[in-house]
Amino acid sequence: MFARARHLAVLLAAFLAMGVLSEGAHAQYPSKAIRFIVPWPPGGAADIMARLIGEGLSKELGQTVVVDNRPGAGGLVATEQVAKMEPDGHTLLLGSTGPNAIAGSLYKNLRYDPVKDLTPVTQITELPLLLVVNKDFPANNVKELIAYAKANPGKVNFASVGSGTAQHLASEIFKITAGINIVHVPYKGSAPAFTDLAGGAVQMLFDNIPASRAMLQAGKVKAIAVSTSTRSTAMPDLPTVAESGLPGFHVSAWQNIAMPPGSPPEAVARVNREVVKFLNSPEMRKRITDMGANVVGNTPAEEAQRIKDEVEKWGRAVKAAGVSLDY
């Protein structure tokens, strides 16, 4: 009996050495439910996106994907939590421009590093920002806006939805690239910013398509360009800033998926493959376009490099704007 037990133990050790019964989960990934952490409240655009992707992932992976909403501090709380979680491949984060790129230079006491403390999986969407001006503003394109601002230094006011936001820093990048003197006027959200833009208290702002749509349709403001290097799939007739007067200009808000640092490469690759496939389905592409965004779906390596580039770009804008916040 003891000899038989020893024999079984030897066989088990041999199988483990050969990797036949190696721990886990690599061949069986995922081996349990996946938690998809969303740093925003339920019901918003980010939550809707996460639930759509979670449903698609669940079907392909054969495991439940639980959307876990953890709002707080503009996405910083949840992002910090994910950065410190166990890297077993079963935790996903819905990342975005603010906490995953801008925060690194904006917050002087941030408790995570957006580059080192997260494992990029893929960029989901790119959300173009519209350059919108008052309907009576004399400029109807980017060249005319730059010319007007140069002829009237300090007399063009640009609104933002808050200091340190992508919308604010897009205007700072525009200001630096164009070499013009325009003045920042921060607001608490899109609604008051657009109200003053329509009324003429400010002359321009960058904001996303959904936030701009109502005022554009009412004819109270006019969009003269889109911030991305390629035209928006939602507004294909609107030229880019780059093609209409400021070559090389490219700014966007975006969403991505990330995991805790050190997550298994096999898990990263599997989630990437399934998410990219789902994003490129005709139904999902249409839904994303209807939200005013562009579908991306890049590789983990491409996303890692893009995040580094984004952190550097927004960092230059934060420094130029002289903005610093406490977390």
HELIX and SHEET records of a PDB file:
HELIX    1   1 PHE A    2  MET A   18  1                                  17    
HELIX    2   2 ALA A   25  GLN A   28  1                                   4    
HELIX    3   3 ALA A   45  LEU A   61  1                                  17    
HELIX    4   4 ALA A   73  GLY A   75  5                                   3    
HELIX    5   5 LEU A   76  ALA A   83  1                                   8    
HELIX    6   6 THR A   97  THR A   97  1                                   1    
HELIX    7   7 GLY A   98  ILE A  102  3                                   5    
HELIX    8   8 ALA A  103  LEU A  106  1                                   4    
HELIX    9   9 VAL A  142  ALA A  151  1                                  10    
HELIX   10  10 ALA A  166  ALA A  178  1                                  13    
HELIX   11  11 SER A  190  GLY A  199  1                                  10    
HELIX   12  12 ILE A  209  GLN A  217  1                                   9    
HELIX   13  13 PRO A  265  LEU A  279  1                                  15    
HELIX   14  14 PRO A  282  ASP A  290  1                                   9    
HELIX   15  15 PRO A  300  ALA A  321  1                                  22    
SHEET    1   A 8 VAL A  65  ASN A  69  0                                        
SHEET    2   A 8 ILE A  34  VAL A  38  1                                        
SHEET    3   A 8 THR A  91  SER A  96  1                                        
SHEET    4   A 8 SER A 252  MET A 259 -1                                        
SHEET    5   A 8 THR A 119  ASN A 134 -1                                        
SHEET    6   A 8 MET A 204  ASN A 208 -1                                        
SHEET    7   A 8 VAL A 156  SER A 160  1                                        
SHEET    8   A 8 ILE A 182  PRO A 186  1                                        
SHEET    1   B 6 VAL A  65  ASN A  69  0                                        
SHEET    2   B 6 ILE A  34  VAL A  38  1                                        
SHEET    3   B 6 THR A  91  SER A  96  1                                        
SHEET    4   B 6 SER A 252  MET A 259 -1                                        
SHEET    5   B 6 THR A 119  ASN A 134 -1                                        
SHEET    6   B 6 VAL A 221  VAL A 226 -1                                        
SHEET    1   C 6 VAL A  65  ASN A  69  0                                        
SHEET    2   C 6 ILE A  34  VAL A  38  1                                        
SHEET    3   C 6 THR A  91  SER A  96  1                                        
SHEET    4   C 6 SER A 252  MET A 259 -1                                        
SHEET    5   C 6 THR A 119  ASN A 134 -1                                        
SHEET    6   C 6 ASN A 294  VAL A 295 -1                                        
END                                                                             
